[in-house]
Amino acid sequence: MPLDNPTKTLAVTTADKVFEQIQHAIVEGDILAGSKISEPELAKQYQVSRSTLREALNRLEKCHLIERKPNVGSRVVECSIKGLLELYITREALEGMACRQAAENMTGEEIVDMKAMLSQHSTAQDLQDGVAYYQEKGDLDFHYKVILGSHNAQLINLICGQLYHLVRMYRCQFGMNSPRASRAFSEHARIIEAISDRDGELAELLMRRHIAASRKNIENKIAEQNKLNQ
């Protein structure tokens, strides 16, 4: 499912495939953050033309995974603490609104599916042990499904199309383990109940608090690390 338009299934082109392959490599760290993009090398590696590769790179730039600078070329974005905290502040606002819209627009079938997904998440050993709450991308990701459930094309494009994989890149870079694992799961359950009750105001409030708590947890971890390094 191409993330440029997550609400539709389109024919998969060669550029789509290369985009998804490079996207995955960047998010997972196989292509290192901050590394220079060599078009000749990537075209050879993925066995595609330079024009096809450039189409994929244009889409990666829109996803904020690479950046281009005049007379410098393309590089994978750097993962900075400042960038991470800014991303969480942006998510808090956008996903809060998406959650309010989901309470208004999500179908009964989608809500049942969301609850079944959370039930599946609850069986993960790391979550039961309270050490991590890892979600696969796309349709197995709670946040992704809430955003799609908003049925708001602008929000879907902004969050799923432009920010989603950058968020996952940061998650991979900074690690998945969290003392909030069990609490985050409980917060997800409360959010879907608010959506199910069609309480948009509460759903938005709970989502904003949920993301803000995650950001605060990251800030605390950074502060602790800084103390150890002093």
KEKE-3310 file (N, C-alpha, C; in steps of 0.2 Angstrom, whole numbers, plus 5000, padded with zeros to 4 digits):
npx = (5004:5005:5012:5010:4997:4987:4974:4970:4973:4985:4993:5008:5023:5040:5047:5040:5043:5057:5057:5051:5060:5072:5067:5064:5077:5083:5075:5077:5090:5100:5104:5114:5110:5112:5121:5129:5120:5123:5119:5123:5128:5117:5108:5114:5114:5101:5097:5091:5085:5093:5083:5072:5076:5078:5065:5060:5069:5064:5051:5056:5061:5050:5045:5053:5065:5076:5087:5090:5103:5109:5124:5129:5122:5112:5108:5105:5093:5099:5097:5092:5091:5084:5077:5069:5061:5054:5047:5038:5030:5024:5017:5008:4999:4994:4990:4981:4970:4967:4963:4951:4943:4943:4934:4922:4921:4926:4921:4910:4915:4928:4932:4929:4939:4951:4950:4952:4965:4972:4970:4977:4990:4992:4996:5010:5026:5036:5028:5020:5030:5033:5043:5044:5035:5032:5026:5022:5024:5012:4996:4996:4999:4994:4993:4994:4982:4972:4974:4971:4958:4952:4947:4951:4958:4968:4974:4979:4988:4997:5002:5003:5008:5019:5026:5026:5036:5047:5045:5046:5059:5066:5062:5068:5081:5083:5079:5067:5064:5055:5050:5037:5029:5018:5009:5007:5001:4989:4984:4981:4971:4961:4959:4954:4942:4936:4934:4926:4915:4911:4916:4923:4930:4936:4943:4953:4959:4965:4973:4982:4988:4994:5004:5011:5016:5024:5034:5038:5044:5055:5062:5066:5074:5084:5089:5094:5104:5112:5117:5124:5134:5141)
npy = (4994:5010:5024:5037:5038:5032:5028:5021:5007:5005:5002:4994:5001:5000:5010:5012:5000:5001:5013:5008:4999:5006:5015:5006:5001:5013:5016:5005:5006:5001:5008:5021:5034:5051:5047:5049:5050:5040:5041:5034:5022:5017:5015:5005:4995:4992:4990:4998:5012:5028:5038:5032:5029:5042:5046:5038:5044:5057:5055:5049:5061:5069:5061:5065:5058:5059:5072:5086:5096:5111:5109:5100:5088:5073:5067:5055:5059:5066:5059:5068:5073:5085:5086:5074:5077:5088:5082:5074:5084:5089:5077:5076:5086:5084:5070:5070:5078:5069:5058:5063:5065:5052:5047:5052:5047:5034:5017:5005:4992:4995:4999:4987:4979:4986:4984:4970:4970:4976:4966:4956:4962:4961:4949:4948:4944:4953:4964:4959:4956:4969:4977:4981:4988:4984:4987:4981:4989:4999:4992:4985:4993:5003:5018:5021:5015:5022:5035:5032:5029:5041:5046:5057:5065:5074:5074:5061:5061:5070:5064:5049:5049:5058:5059:5047:5036:5042:5044:5030:5028:5035:5028:5016:5020:5025:5015:5003:4998:5002:5010:5013:5003:4994:5004:5012:5003:5001:5014:5015:5006:5014:5024:5019:5015:5027:5032:5022:5025:5037:5049:5062:5073:5068:5057:5064:5071:5061:5055:5065:5067:5054:5054:5065:5060:5050:5058:5065:5055:5051:5063:5062:5051:5056:5066:5058:5051:5061:5065:5054:5055:5066)
npz = (5000:4995:5003:4999:4996:5006:5007:4996:4984:4973:4957:4958:4954:4947:4953:4965:4971:4973:4981:4992:4997:4999:5008:5019:5022:5026:5038:5046:5048:5040:5030:5035:5046:5041:5031:5015:5000:4986:4970:4958:4964:4971:4961:4954:4963:4966:4953:4944:4933:4932:4932:4937:4950:4955:4955:4966:4976:4977:4983:4995:5000:5002:5012:5022:5025:5018:5014:5003:4997:4989:4979:4987:4988:4991:5007:5020:5033:5049:5065:5078:5095:5097:5085:5087:5098:5093:5083:5091:5097:5086:5082:5093:5091:5078:5078:5089:5084:5073:5080:5086:5075:5071:5081:5076:5063:5061:5056:5063:5060:5058:5071:5079:5073:5077:5091:5091:5086:5097:5106:5101:5102:5115:5118:5116:5122:5127:5130:5140:5149:5152:5146:5133:5120:5105:5089:5073:5057:5048:5045:5057:5067:5080:5080:5067:5062:5069:5063:5049:5052:5054:5042:5036:5023:5022:5034:5034:5024:5028:5041:5039:5026:5026:5039:5045:5043:5047:5060:5064:5061:5070:5081:5080:5080:5093:5101:5107:5120:5135:5150:5150:5144:5147:5152:5141:5133:5140:5139:5125:5125:5132:5123:5112:5117:5120:5107:5102:5110:5103:5108:5104:5109:5121:5116:5108:5119:5126:5117:5115:5128:5129:5119:5123:5136:5132:5125:5137:5144:5136:5137:5150:5150:5142:5151:5162:5155:5152:5165:5169:5160:5164)
capx = (5000:5009:5010:5008:4990:4986:4967:4969:4977:4987:4997:5015:5028:5047:5049:5037:5047:5063:5055:5049:5066:5076:5063:5065:5084:5084:5071:5080:5097:5104:5108:5115:5108:5118:5126:5128:5117:5126:5114:5126:5129:5110:5105:5117:5112:5094:5096:5086:5088:5094:5077:5067:5079:5077:5058:5060:5072:5059:5046:5059:5062:5044:5044:5058:5070:5082:5087:5095:5106:5113:5131:5131:5119:5107:5110:5099:5093:5102:5092:5094:5087:5080:5072:5064:5056:5050:5042:5033:5026:5020:5012:5003:4994:4990:4987:4975:4965:4965:4959:4944:4940:4941:4928:4917:4921:4928:4916:4909:4919:4935:4932:4930:4946:4955:4950:4955:4972:4975:4970:4983:4996:4992:4999:5017:5029:5039:5023:5018:5035:5033:5049:5044:5028:5034:5021:5024:5021:5005:4990:4997:5001:4988:4993:4993:4975:4968:4974:4967:4951:4950:4945:4952:4963:4974:4978:4982:4993:5002:5005:5005:5012:5025:5029:5026:5042:5052:5044:5048:5066:5068:5061:5074:5088:5083:5077:5060:5063:5052:5046:5030:5026:5012:5005:5006:4995:4982:4982:4978:4964:4956:4958:4949:4935:4933:4932:4920:4909:4910:4917:4929:4934:4940:4948:4958:4963:4968:4979:4987:4991:4998:5010:5015:5019:5030:5039:5041:5048:5061:5066:5068:5079:5090:5092:5097:5110:5117:5119:5129:5140:5145)
capy = (5000:5016:5028:5043:5039:5026:5026:5018:5002:5007:4997:4995:5002:4999:5016:5010:4995:5004:5018:5005:4995:5011:5017:5001:5001:5019:5016:5000:5008:4997:5014:5025:5041:5056:5045:5052:5046:5040:5039:5028:5016:5014:5013:4999:4990:4990:4988:5002:5018:5034:5042:5028:5030:5049:5047:5036:5048:5062:5052:5049:5067:5071:5058:5068:5053:5061:5079:5088:5103:5113:5109:5095:5082:5070:5063:5053:5064:5065:5058:5072:5074:5091:5083:5069:5081:5092:5077:5072:5089:5089:5072:5077:5090:5081:5064:5072:5079:5063:5054:5066:5063:5044:5045:5054:5044:5027:5013:5000:4987:4997:4999:4980:4977:4989:4980:4964:4971:4977:4959:4952:4965:4960:4942:4949:4942:4959:4968:4955:4957:4976:4980:4985:4988:4985:4986:4981:4995:4999:4989:4982:4999:5007:5025:5021:5013:5027:5040:5030:5029:5048:5047:5064:5064:5079:5071:5054:5062:5073:5059:5043:5050:5062:5058:5040:5032:5046:5042:5023:5028:5038:5023:5011:5023:5027:5009:5001:4997:5008:5008:5014:4998:4992:5010:5014:4998:5003:5021:5013:5003:5019:5029:5015:5015:5034:5032:5018:5029:5043:5055:5065:5077:5064:5054:5069:5073:5055:5054:5070:5065:5048:5056:5069:5056:5047:5063:5066:5049:5052:5069:5060:5047:5060:5069:5053:5050:5067:5065:5049:5057:5072)
capz = (5000:4994:5008:4996:4996:5010:5007:4989:4982:4966:4954:4960:4949:4949:4957:4971:4975:4975:4986:4999:4999:5002:5014:5024:5024:5030:5044:5050:5050:5035:5027:5041:5047:5040:5026:5009:4995:4979:4965:4954:4968:4972:4954:4952:4969:4965:4946:4940:4929:4937:4932:4942:4957:4957:4957:4973:4980:4978:4987:5001:5003:5005:5019:5027:5026:5015:5012:4997:4998:4983:4979:4992:4986:4995:5013:5025:5038:5055:5070:5083:5101:5096:5080:5090:5103:5089:5080:5096:5098:5080:5082:5098:5088:5072:5080:5093:5079:5069:5085:5087:5068:5071:5085:5072:5057:5061:5056:5068:5058:5060:5079:5081:5070:5082:5097:5090:5085:5103:5109:5098:5105:5122:5119:5115:5128:5129:5133:5146:5154:5154:5144:5127:5116:5098:5084:5066:5054:5044:5048:5064:5071:5083:5078:5060:5061:5071:5058:5044:5054:5054:5035:5034:5018:5023:5040:5032:5020:5033:5046:5036:5020:5027:5045:5049:5043:5051:5067:5065:5060:5077:5086:5079:5082:5100:5105:5108:5127:5138:5156:5149:5139:5150:5153:5134:5130:5143:5136:5119:5126:5134:5117:5107:5120:5119:5100:5102:5113:5099:5112:5101:5114:5126:5112:5107:5125:5128:5112:5116:5134:5127:5115:5128:5141:5128:5125:5143:5145:5132:5140:5156:5148:5140:5157:5165:5152:5153:5172:5169:5156:5167)
cpx = (5004:5007:5008:5001:4987:4979:4966:4974:4979:4992:5004:5020:5035:5049:5046:5041:5053:5062:5055:5055:5071:5073:5065:5072:5086:5081:5075:5087:5102:5108:5108:5112:5114:5122:5124:5125:5120:5121:5117:5126:5122:5107:5108:5115:5105:5092:5091:5089:5089:5087:5072:5070:5077:5069:5057:5063:5067:5054:5049:5060:5056:5042:5049:5063:5076:5082:5092:5097:5110:5120:5134:5128:5114:5111:5104:5099:5096:5096:5095:5089:5082:5074:5067:5059:5051:5045:5037:5028:5021:5015:5007:4997:4990:4987:4981:4969:4962:4961:4952:4940:4938:4935:4922:4916:4922:4921:4916:4914:4926:4936:4933:4937:4951:4956:4953:4963:4975:4975:4976:4990:4997:4996:5007:5021:5033:5034:5021:5023:5036:5039:5049:5037:5030:5028:5024:5021:5015:4999:4990:4999:4995:4988:4991:4985:4971:4968:4970:4959:4948:4946:4945:4959:4969:4978:4982:4988:4999:5006:5007:5010:5019:5029:5030:5032:5048:5051:5047:5056:5069:5067:5066:5080:5088:5081:5070:5059:5060:5049:5039:5026:5019:5007:5003:5000:4989:4980:4979:4971:4959:4955:4953:4942:4932:4931:4926:4913:4907:4911:4924:4933:4938:4945:4954:4963:4967:4974:4984:4991:4996:5004:5014:5019:5025:5036:5042:5046:5055:5065:5069:5074:5085:5093:5096:5104:5115:5120:5125:5135:5144:5150)
cpy = (5006:5021:5035:5044:5032:5024:5022:5013:5004:5002:4999:4995:5000:5004:5015:5005:4997:5009:5014:5001:5000:5013:5012:5001:5007:5018:5011:5001:5004:5003:5019:5032:5046:5054:5048:5047:5046:5037:5033:5022:5013:5012:5006:4993:4988:4989:4992:5008:5023:5038:5038:5029:5037:5050:5044:5040:5054:5061:5052:5056:5070:5067:5060:5063:5055:5069:5081:5095:5105:5112:5104:5088:5079:5066:5061:5057:5061:5064:5062:5072:5080:5089:5079:5073:5085:5088:5075:5077:5090:5083:5073:5081:5087:5074:5065:5073:5073:5058:5057:5065:5056:5043:5047:5049:5037:5022:5008:4994:4988:4997:4991:4977:4980:4986:4973:4964:4972:4970:4955:4955:4963:4953:4943:4948:4949:4964:4965:4956:4965:4980:4983:4983:4989:4983:4986:4987:4994:4996:4986:4987:5003:5014:5025:5020:5019:5033:5038:5030:5036:5049:5054:5063:5068:5076:5065:5056:5065:5068:5053:5044:5053:5061:5051:5036:5036:5044:5035:5023:5030:5032:5018:5014:5024:5021:5009:5000:5003:5006:5009:5009:4997:4998:5012:5009:5000:5010:5020:5011:5009:5023:5025:5015:5022:5035:5028:5021:5035:5049:5058:5069:5073:5060:5058:5070:5067:5054:5059:5069:5059:5050:5060:5065:5052:5052:5065:5061:5049:5058:5067:5055:5050:5063:5065:5052:5055:5067:5060:5051:5063:5070)
cpz = (5000:4999:5006:4996:5000:5009:5000:4988:4975:4964:4956:4955:4952:4954:4964:4975:4977:4981:4993:5001:5002:5008:5020:5026:5028:5037:5049:5051:5045:5031:5033:5040:5045:5034:5019:5004:4988:4974:4960:4958:4969:4966:4952:4957:4967:4957:4943:4937:4934:4937:4937:4949:4959:4959:4964:4978:4982:4983:4994:5004:5005:5011:5024:5029:5023:5014:5007:4998:4992:4984:4984:4990:4991:5001:5017:5030:5045:5060:5076:5089:5099:5090:5083:5094:5098:5085:5085:5097:5092:5080:5087:5095:5083:5074:5085:5089:5075:5074:5086:5081:5068:5075:5081:5066:5056:5061:5062:5067:5060:5067:5081:5079:5075:5088:5097:5089:5092:5107:5107:5101:5112:5124:5118:5122:5131:5132:5140:5151:5156:5151:5138:5124:5109:5094:5077:5063:5050:5048:5055:5069:5074:5080:5071:5058:5063:5066:5052:5045:5054:5047:5033:5029:5019:5029:5038:5028:5024:5037:5043:5030:5021:5033:5048:5049:5046:5058:5068:5065:5067:5082:5086:5081:5090:5104:5106:5116:5130:5145:5156:5145:5141:5150:5146:5131:5133:5140:5129:5120:5128:5128:5113:5111:5119:5111:5099:5105:5109:5103:5109:5105:5118:5122:5110:5113:5127:5124:5114:5122:5133:5124:5120:5133:5138:5127:5131:5145:5142:5135:5146:5155:5146:5146:5161:5162:5152:5160:5172:5165:5159:5172)
residu = (MET:PRO:LEU:ASP:ASN:PRO:THR:LYS:THR:LEU:ALA:VAL:THR:THR:ALA:ASP:LYS:VAL:PHE:GLU:GLN:ILE:GLN:HIS:ALA:ILE:VAL:GLU:GLY:ASP:ILE:LEU:ALA:GLY:SER:LYS:ILE:SER:GLU:PRO:GLU:LEU:ALA:LYS:GLN:TYR:GLN:VAL:SER:ARG:SER:THR:LEU:ARG:GLU:ALA:LEU:ASN:ARG:LEU:GLU:LYS:CYS:HIS:LEU:ILE:GLU:ARG:LYS:PRO:ASN:VAL:GLY:SER:ARG:VAL:VAL:GLU:CYS:SER:ILE:LYS:GLY:LEU:LEU:GLU:LEU:TYR:ILE:THR:ARG:GLU:ALA:LEU:GLU:GLY:MET:ALA:CYS:ARG:GLN:ALA:ALA:GLU:ASN:MET:THR:GLY:GLU:GLU:ILE:VAL:ASP:MET:LYS:ALA:MET:LEU:SER:GLN:HIS:SER:THR:ALA:GLN:ASP:LEU:GLN:ASP:GLY:VAL:ALA:TYR:TYR:GLN:GLU:LYS:GLY:ASP:LEU:ASP:PHE:HIS:TYR:LYS:VAL:ILE:LEU:GLY:SER:HIS:ASN:ALA:GLN:LEU:ILE:ASN:LEU:ILE:CYS:GLY:GLN:LEU:TYR:HIS:LEU:VAL:ARG:MET:TYR:ARG:CYS:GLN:PHE:GLY:MET:ASN:SER:PRO:ARG:ALA:SER:ARG:ALA:PHE:SER:GLU:HIS:ALA:ARG:ILE:ILE:GLU:ALA:ILE:SER:ASP:ARG:ASP:GLY:GLU:LEU:ALA:GLU:LEU:LEU:MET:ARG:ARG:HIS:ILE:ALA:ALA:SER:ARG:LYS:ASN:ILE:GLU:ASN:LYS:ILE:ALA:GLU:GLN:ASN:LYS:LEU:ASN:GLN)
# end
